[in-house]
Amino acid sequence: MMSDRSLGEELDVVRLTKSQTIVLDLLRKNGMNGATPKQLLDKVSFAPRTVRYALRKLLKKKLIKRVPCLQDMRQWIYVPA
C-alpha cells in the first residue's frame, strides 16, 4: 500500500473524478481488508454503475487491485495498491 505522501504525488499526476476519489478514499480507510462493490454501495449514494466505473478506472490506473473473496468466490474484494 502506498504511503500518504507517495499517494498524494501520484494523484497530482493522475486526474480522478469525484466519484473515483471518494471510492479510493473508502478503500484506503478499509486498508488491506478491502471492500466489495456492494459494501461500497452501502456507504455512498452513487448509482451501481458509477461505482463499477470508478473501480474499473482505478484498476486501470493501478491505484487499486482486486482479489477473490474467499467467502463468496463470485465476488471480488478491492484493496488499495
TINU-532302 format. One record per residue: residue in one letter; residue number from 1; x, y, z of N, C-alpha, C, CB in turn. Coordinates in steps of 0.02 Angstrom, whole numbers, plus 32768, in hexadecimal, padded with zeros to 4 digits. Each point is the difference from the previous one (the first is absolute). Glycine has a CB too. Example, Ala and Ser with C-alpha at 12.3 -4.5 7.8 and 13.67 -1.06 7.14 Angstrom:
! TINU-532302
{"a" 1 {8294 7EE4 8186} {7FD3 803B 8000} {802D 803C 8000} {7FA1 7FC5 803E}}
{"s" 2 {804D 8070 7F9E} {802A 803B 8003} {7FD9 8037 8025} {803B 7FE0 7F94}}
***
This chain:
! TINU-532302
{"m" 1 {802A 7FC5 8000} {7FD6 803B 8000} {802C 803E 8000} {7FA4 7FC2 803D}}
{"m" 2 {8049 8070 7F9D} {8027 803D 7FFA} {7FFB 802A 8040} {7FED 8000 7F84}}
{"s" 3 {8048 8024 808B} {7FFD 802F 8038} {7FD6 803C 7FEA} {8072 7FDB 802D}}
{"d" 4 {7F79 804D 8003} {7FD7 803A 7FF0} {8025 8031 7FD4} {7FC4 7FF2 806C}}
{"r" 5 {807D 8016 7FA0} {8028 8030 7FD9} {8006 7FE9 7FB7} {803F 801F 8068}}
{"s" 6 {7FD2 7FA1 7F8E} {8007 7FE7 7FBC} {7FBC 7FFE 7FDD} {8064 7FBD 8022}}
{"l" 7 {7F67 8036 8003} {7FBD 8001 7FE2} {7FEF 8047 7FEA} {7FDD 7F9E 8048}}
{"g" 8 {8032 8093 7FE2} {7FF3 8045 7FEE} {8024 8014 7FC0} {7FEF 801A 8078}}
{"e" 9 {8051 7FD1 7F82} {8026 800F 7FC4} {7FE3 7FDD 7FC4} {8067 8010 8046}}
{"e" 10 {7F84 7FB3 7FC3} {7FE2 7FD8 7FC9} {7FBF 8021 7FE9} {8034 7F97 802E}}
{"l" 11 {7FA4 8080 8001} {7FBF 801D 7FEF} {8008 8044 7FDE} {7FCC 7FC3 8060}}
{"d" 12 {806C 805F 7FAD} {800C 803F 7FDD} {8008 7FF5 7FB5} {8037 802E 8067}}
{"v" 13 {7FE6 7F99 7F87} {800B 7FF0 7FBA} {7FC2 7FE3 7FDF} {8079 7FEC 801A}}
{"v" 14 {7F63 7FE9 800B} {7FC6 7FDD 7FE6} {7FC1 8029 800F} {8038 7F8F 8010}}
{"r" 15 {7FA1 807D 7FBD} {7FC2 8026 8008} {7FC8 7FCF 8015} {8024 8057 7FAA}}
{"l" 16 {7FBD 7FB6 808F} {7FCA 7FD5 8018} {7FBF 8029 8003} {8052 7FB9 8042}}
{"t" 17 {7F77 8025 7FAF} {7FBF 801F 8009} {7FEE 8000 804A} {7FDC 7FDC 7F8B}}
{"k" 18 {7FF0 8048 8086} {7FEB 8003 8046} {7FEB 7FBB 8019} {7FDA 8076 7FEF}}
{"s" 19 {8003 7F64 7FE8} {7FEB 7FBD 8016} {803C 7FD1 8009} {7F92 8011 7FC4}}
{"q" 20 {809F 7FF5 8010} {803C 7FD6 8006} {8026 8012 8040} {8008 7FF7 7F83}}
{"t" 21 {7FFB 8049 808D} {8023 8016 803C} {7FDD 7FE6 803F} {8027 8066 7FC4}}
{"i" 22 {7F97 7F9D 803C} {7FDA 7FE8 803A} {8008 7FB5 8009} {7FAD 805D 7FEF}}
{"v" 23 {804F 7F7D 7FDA} {8008 7FB7 8004} {8046 7FEF 8018} {7FAC 7FF0 7FA3}}
{"l" 24 {8087 8032 8043} {8045 7FF4 8015} {8009 8010 804A} {8028 8019 7F8B}}
{"d" 25 {7FBB 801D 808D} {8004 8012 8047} {7FE0 7FCA 802C} {7FFF 807A 7FE1}}
{"l" 26 {7FC8 7F6D 800A} {7FDE 7FCB 8027} {802B 7FC1 8002} {7F91 802F 7FDF}}
{"l" 27 {808D 7FBF 7FEA} {802A 7FC4 7FFF} {803F 800A 802A} {7FD5 7FE5 7F8E}}
{"r" 28 {8047 8057 8071} {803B 800D 802A} {7FEE 7FFE 804A} {8031 8046 7FA4}}
{"k" 29 {7F93 7FD0 806F} {7FEB 7FFD 8046} {7FF7 7FB7 8016} {7FC8 8070 7FF4}}
{"n" 30 {8021 7F65 7FDF} {7FF7 7FB9 8011} {8043 7FDC 8003} {7F90 8002 7FC9}}
{"g" 31 {80A3 801B 8018} {8043 7FE2 8002} {8002 7FC0 7FD8} {8013 8032 8070}}
{"m" 32 {8014 7F9F 7FA7} {800A 7FC1 7FDB} {7FC4 7FD1 8007} {807A 800C 8012}}
{"n" 33 {7F54 8005 8017} {7FC3 7FD9 8003} {7FD8 8008 7FC0} {7FFD 800C 807D}}
{"g" 34 {8008 802F 7F65} {7FDE 800D 7FC1} {7FB5 8003 8008} {805D 7FC8 7FC6}}
{"a" 35 {7F81 8039 8001} {7FB7 8004 7FFF} {7FE7 7FE3 7FBE} {8000 8065 804C}}
{"t" 36 {7FC5 7F7F 7FB6} {7FDE 7FEA 7FC4} {7FDA 803B 7FE3} {7FF7 7F88 802B}}
{"p" 37 {7FF6 8074 7F96} {7FD7 8036 7FE4} {7FC0 800C 8028} {802E 7FE5 7F90}}
{"k" 38 {7FB3 7FE6 8089} {7FC2 8007 8028} {800E 8026 8040} {7FD5 7F94 7FD1}}
{"q" 39 {8063 805F 8050} {8011 8024 803D} {800D 804A 7FF1} {8031 7F97 8031}}
{"l" 40 {7FEE 8077 7F96} {800B 8046 7FEC} {7FBD 8023 7FF2} {8070 7FE0 7FD0}}
{"l" 41 {7F63 7FFD 800F} {7FBE 801D 7FF1} {7FD9 8011 8040} {7FFE 7FBF 7F95}}
{"d" 42 {800C 8019 809F} {7FDE 800D 803F} {8019 8041 8021} {7FF0 7F85 800F}}
{"k" 43 {804D 8090 7FE1} {801E 803B 801F} {7FF7 8040 7FD8} {8052 7FB3 8033}}
{"v" 44 {7F9F 8047 7F8D} {7FF9 803C 7FD6} {7FBA 8002 7FE1} {807D 7FFE 7FE7}}
{"s" 45 {7F72 803B 7FFF} {7FBD 8007 7FE1} {8006 8003 7FB4} {7FD7 803C 8066}}
{"f" 46 {8059 7FA0 7F7F} {8009 7FFD 7FB7} {7FD6 7FC8 7FE3} {8075 802E 800B}}
{"a" 47 {7F80 7FD7 7FB4} {7FE1 7FC9 7FDC} {8032 7FC6 7FFB} {7FB5 8051 7FBE}}
{"p" 48 {8033 7F72 803F} {802E 7FC7 7FFB} {8031 8005 7FC5} {7FA8 7FBA 8035}}
{"r" 49 {8040 805F 7F92} {802C 8005 7FC6} {8037 8034 800B} {7FA1 7FDE 7FB7}}
{"t" 50 {8053 8055 8073} {8033 8032 800F} {8038 7FE1 8029} {7FA9 805A 7FFD}}
{"v" 51 {8045 7F7C 8033} {8032 7FDE 8029} {8028 7FCF 7FD5} {7FB7 800C 8067}}
{"r" 52 {8027 7FCE 7F6E} {8023 7FD1 7FD4} {8030 8025 7FD2} {7F9E 7FB2 8005}}
{"y" 53 {804D 8086 7FE0} {802A 8028 7FD3} {803D 801A 8026} {7F9A 8020 7FBB}}
{"a" 54 {805B 7FFA 8081} {8037 801A 8028} {8033 7FC9 8010} {7FB3 8056 8031}}
{"l" 55 {8034 7F6F 7FE1} {802D 7FC8 800F} {8027 7FEB 7FC2} {7FB1 7FD9 8058}}
{"r" 56 {802E 8025 7F6F} {8022 7FED 7FC2} {8037 8032 7FEF} {7F96 7FCA 7FD7}}
{"k" 57 {805C 8076 8030} {8032 8033 7FF0} {803A 7FFF 8032} {7FA6 8046 7FCD}}
{"l" 58 {804B 7FAF 8073} {8035 7FFC 8032} {802C 7FC3 7FF5} {7FB7 803C 8051}}
{"l" 59 {802B 7F8D 7F9A} {8027 7FC4 7FEF} {802F 800E 7FC5} {7FA3 7FB7 802A}}
{"k" 60 {8042 806B 7FA4} {8027 800F 7FC4} {803B 802E 8010} {7F99 7FF3 7FBB}}
{"k" 61 {805D 803A 8075} {8036 802E 8015} {802E 7FE2 8034} {7FB4 805F 7FE7}}
{"k" 62 {803E 7F61 802B} {8028 7FDA 8030} {8003 8020 8045} {8043 7FD9 7FA0}}
{"l" 63 {7F86 8048 8074} {7FFB 801C 8043} {7FE1 7FCF 8031} {7FF7 8072 7FCD}}
{"i" 64 {7FE5 7F5D 8018} {7FE2 7FCB 8029} {800D 7FBD 7FDD} {7FA7 804E 802F}}
{"k" 65 {804E 7F7D 7FF5} {8003 7FBD 7FE2} {7FC6 7FD7 801B} {807F 8005 7FF3}}
{"r" 66 {7F71 7FC5 7FEB} {7FC9 7FD6 8016} {8019 7FBA 800F} {7FAF 8044 7FBD}}
{"v" 67 {8033 7FA0 8077} {8011 7FBC 8015} {7FBF 7FDA 8009} {806A 8026 803A}}
{"p" 68 {7F98 7F98 7FBC} {7FC2 7FD9 8008} {7FE8 8001 8049} {8023 7FB7 7FA0}}
{"c" 69 {7F9B 804C 8068} {7FE2 7FFC 8042} {7FFD 7FB6 8013} {7FBC 806B 7FEF}}
{"l" 70 {8063 7F83 8049} {8003 7FB9 8012} {7FBE 7FE6 801C} {8078 8010 8017}}
{"q" 71 {7F5C 801D 8002} {7FBF 7FEA 8018} {7FCF 7FF4 7FC7} {8014 8040 806A}}
{"d" 72 {7FF2 7FE7 7F61} {7FD3 7FFA 7FC7} {8029 800A 7FC0} {7F9C 802B 8044}}
{"m" 73 {8077 7F9F 7F9C} {802E 8004 7FC7} {7FE1 8021 7FC3} {8036 7F99 802B}}
{"r" 74 {7F8A 807B 7FD9} {7FE2 8025 7FC8} {8011 804A 8003} {7FA3 7FAC 7FFE}}
{"q" 75 {8078 806A 803B} {800E 8048 800A} {804B 800D 8001} {7F94 800C 803F}}
{"w" 76 {807C 8034 7FB7} {8045 8018 8007} {8002 802F 803B} {8016 7FF4 7F84}}
{"i" 77 {8024 800E 809D} {800D 8032 8034} {8033 8030 7FE4} {7FE5 7FAF 8060}}
{"y" 78 {800E 8091 7FA4} {802D 8033 7FE6} {8028 801D 803A} {7FB1 801B 7FA1}}
{"v" 79 {8091 7FE8 8056} {802E 801A 8034} {802E 8034 7FE1} {7FFB 7F92 803F}}
{"p" 80 {801E 809D 7FE9} {802F 8031 7FE5} {8040 7FDE 7FE8} {7FD2 8057 804E}}
{"a" 81 {804B 7FC3 7F7E} {803E 7FE3 7FE5} {803C 8016 8028} {7FCD 7FFD 7F8E}}
***
